[in-house]
């Protein structure tokens, strides 16, 4: 199973600080789904960015 974690943050997407929530979510999910593969994406808080990330994840 592939699980995609999309984090939405303007400042993290601009590189002002590292995203910590996405990796933390992956860590929790990996403990409950050890056979899964994980992908993370970080997008700014823009509707089209979120839609694009979600659309790419389905493909």
C-alpha positions in Angstrom: 0.0 0.0 0.0 1.2 3.5 -0.8 0.4 6.3 1.6 0.9 9.9 0.6 1.2 12.6 3.3 0.6 16.1 2.1 1.7 18.9 4.4 0.3 22.4 3.7 2.4 25.3 4.9 3.3 28.6 3.2 6.4 29.2 5.3 7.8 25.6 5.2 7.1 25.5 1.4 9.2 28.7 1.1 12.0 27.1 3.1 11.7 29.3 6.1 11.7 26.3 8.4 11.7 22.5 8.0 8.5 20.6 7.9 8.3 18.5 11.0 4.6 17.5 10.9 4.8 15.5 7.7 7.7 13.3 8.9 6.0 12.9 12.3 2.8 11.6 10.6 4.8 9.2 8.5 6.5 7.9 11.7 3.2 7.2 13.4 1.6 5.6 10.3 4.7 3.5 9.6 4.3 2.0 13.1 0.7 0.9 12.3 1.3 0.0 8.6 4.8 -1.4 8.4 4.3 -2.9 4.9 3.3 0.5 3.4 5.5 2.8 1.4 5.3 6.4 2.1 5.6 9.6 0.0 5.6 13.1 1.4 4.8 16.4 -0.3 4.9 19.9 1.0 2.8 22.5 -0.7 1.9 26.2 0.0 -1.6 27.1 1.2 -3.0 27.7 -2.2 -6.0 25.8 -3.5 -4.4 25.0 -6.8 -1.2 23.7 -5.1 -3.2 21.4 -2.9 -5.3 20.2 -5.8 -2.2 19.5 -7.9 -0.5 17.6 -5.0 -3.7 15.6 -4.4 -4.2 14.9 -8.1 -0.6 13.8 -8.5 -0.9 11.4 -5.6 -3.8 9.6 -7.2 -1.9 8.9 -10.4 
